Amino acid sequence: MGRRRDDLVERSLSTLMSFKPTYMLAAAALIAGAFAFTPHAGAAPAPPGIPDDSMSTVVSAHNVRTIDVTAYRYSFEPETITVHEGEPVTLVLTSKDVTHGIADADLGIANTVILKGKKSTVTFTPKKLGTFKVHCSVFCGIGHGNMMLTVKVIK
């Protein structure tokens, strides 16, 4: 009986060992994939006293403020923009990696798709004061749920 059990254990171990490289490769692929979709440190912050979004702001001849926003790796850059109630704003949106999106009914931001390497624009006029969290509207990977642009609407 002891020999039979030893043979059974040996065959079981042999079978398990044959799958080991496959499991190791699968685990390595999962770890590499998780790392690829992990947010990493972004660009340096704006100098003190200068709002984060002021470096990417332009006012057109029609008094419409234009703000450049870049989407990538589960964040928007800048992360926060400040706009004025009742004043039209145009967001010029680009993506560095995959397709993203933006939409917010409270702010009047129409559903806008942001394709990698292409510029998308959306113009809105905020009607309410407050701080709004605008989430990415197109699933873009593991960190999608945390991807948001903060819009502060002031007087």
C-alpha positions as CSV (number, residue, x, y, z in Angstrom):
1,M,0.0,0.0,0.0
2,G,2.9,2.4,0.8
3,R,4.4,1.9,-2.7
4,R,1.1,2.6,-4.4
5,R,0.7,5.8,-2.5
6,D,4.2,6.9,-3.4
7,D,3.5,6.2,-7.1
8,L,0.3,8.2,-6.9
9,V,2.1,11.1,-5.2
10,E,4.9,11.0,-7.8
11,R,2.4,11.1,-10.7
12,S,0.5,13.9,-9.1
13,L,3.7,16.0,-8.6
14,S,4.8,15.2,-12.1
15,T,1.5,16.5,-13.4
16,L,1.6,19.7,-11.3
17,M,5.2,20.4,-12.4
18,S,4.3,20.2,-16.0
19,F,1.9,23.1,-15.6
20,K,4.3,25.2,-13.5
21,P,5.9,27.1,-16.5
22,T,2.4,27.9,-17.9
23,Y,1.2,29.3,-14.5
24,M,4.4,31.3,-14.1
25,L,4.0,32.9,-17.6
26,A,0.4,33.7,-16.8
27,A,1.3,35.3,-13.5
28,A,4.1,37.3,-15.1
29,A,1.7,38.5,-17.8
30,L,-0.9,39.6,-15.2
31,I,1.8,41.5,-13.2
32,A,3.1,43.2,-16.3
33,G,-0.4,44.1,-17.5
34,A,-1.2,45.6,-14.1
35,F,2.0,47.6,-14.1
36,A,1.3,49.0,-17.6
37,F,-2.1,50.3,-16.4
38,T,-0.8,51.8,-13.1
39,P,-0.7,55.6,-13.0
40,H,2.7,57.0,-12.7
41,A,3.9,60.5,-11.6
42,G,2.9,63.2,-14.1
43,A,4.3,66.5,-15.0
44,A,5.6,69.0,-12.6
45,P,3.1,71.3,-10.9
46,A,2.6,74.9,-11.9
47,P,4.8,77.5,-10.2
48,P,3.4,78.9,-6.9
49,G,0.7,81.6,-7.3
50,I,-0.3,80.4,-10.8
51,P,-3.5,78.4,-11.1
52,D,-2.8,74.9,-12.5
53,D,-4.8,75.5,-15.7
54,S,-3.6,79.0,-16.5
55,M,-0.6,77.8,-18.5
56,S,-2.9,76.2,-21.1
57,T,-5.5,78.9,-21.3
58,V,-6.3,81.2,-24.3
59,V,-9.0,83.7,-24.7
60,S,-10.3,83.9,-28.3
61,A,-11.5,87.0,-30.2
62,H,-15.1,86.0,-29.3
63,N,-14.3,86.1,-25.5
64,V,-14.5,82.3,-25.3
65,R,-11.9,80.9,-22.9
66,T,-10.0,77.9,-24.3
67,I,-8.4,75.4,-22.1
68,D,-6.1,72.5,-23.3
69,V,-6.7,69.3,-21.5
70,T,-4.8,66.1,-22.1
71,A,-6.1,62.6,-21.1
72,Y,-3.8,59.7,-20.4
73,R,-3.2,56.9,-17.9
74,Y,-6.3,57.5,-15.9
75,S,-5.9,61.2,-15.4
76,F,-6.5,64.5,-17.0
77,E,-3.9,67.2,-17.2
78,P,-4.5,69.6,-15.7
79,E,-6.4,67.7,-13.0
80,T,-8.4,70.8,-12.0
81,I,-9.6,73.7,-14.1
82,T,-11.3,76.9,-12.8
83,V,-14.0,78.6,-14.9
84,H,-16.5,81.4,-14.4
85,E,-20.2,81.0,-14.1
86,G,-22.0,82.2,-17.2
87,E,-18.8,82.5,-19.3
88,P,-18.4,80.1,-22.2
89,V,-15.4,77.8,-22.2
90,T,-14.0,75.6,-24.9
91,L,-12.0,72.5,-23.9
92,V,-9.5,71.3,-26.5
93,L,-9.1,67.7,-25.6
94,T,-6.3,65.2,-26.7
95,S,-5.3,61.7,-25.6
96,K,-1.8,60.4,-25.4
97,D,-2.7,56.7,-25.1
98,V,-6.2,55.3,-25.8
99,T,-9.7,56.5,-26.5
100,H,-11.2,58.5,-23.6
101,G,-14.3,60.6,-23.2
102,I,-15.9,63.4,-21.3
103,A,-19.5,64.4,-20.5
104,D,-21.4,66.2,-17.7
105,A,-25.0,67.2,-17.8
106,D,-24.7,69.6,-14.8
107,L,-22.1,71.6,-16.6
108,G,-23.6,71.3,-20.1
109,I,-20.6,69.3,-21.4
110,A,-21.9,67.2,-24.3
111,N,-20.6,63.6,-24.6
112,T,-17.3,64.0,-26.4
113,V,-15.0,61.2,-27.5
114,I,-11.2,61.9,-27.2
115,L,-9.3,59.8,-29.8
116,K,-5.5,59.2,-29.4
117,G,-3.5,61.8,-31.2
118,K,-6.6,63.8,-32.4
119,K,-8.0,67.0,-31.1
120,S,-11.6,67.1,-29.9
121,T,-13.4,70.3,-28.7
122,V,-16.4,70.9,-26.6
123,T,-17.8,74.3,-25.6
124,F,-20.0,74.8,-22.5
125,T,-21.3,77.6,-20.4
126,P,-21.4,76.7,-16.7
127,K,-24.7,77.8,-15.1
128,K,-24.1,76.8,-11.5
129,L,-21.4,77.6,-8.9
130,G,-19.6,74.7,-7.3
131,T,-17.0,72.0,-7.8
132,F,-17.8,69.2,-10.3
133,K,-16.1,65.9,-10.8
134,V,-16.3,65.0,-14.5
135,H,-15.5,61.3,-15.0
136,C,-14.0,59.7,-18.2
137,S,-17.0,58.5,-20.2
138,V,-15.3,55.9,-22.2
139,F,-13.9,52.7,-20.5
140,C,-10.2,53.0,-20.9
141,G,-8.7,50.3,-18.6
142,I,-8.2,49.2,-15.1
143,G,-7.9,52.7,-13.6
144,H,-11.0,54.1,-15.5
145,G,-13.1,54.5,-12.4
146,N,-10.6,57.0,-10.9
147,M,-10.2,59.1,-14.0
148,M,-11.8,62.5,-13.5
149,L,-11.4,66.2,-14.3
150,T,-12.3,68.6,-11.5
151,V,-14.1,71.7,-12.7
152,K,-14.4,74.6,-10.2
153,V,-17.1,77.1,-11.2
154,I,-16.6,80.5,-9.5
155,K,-18.3,83.9,-9.8
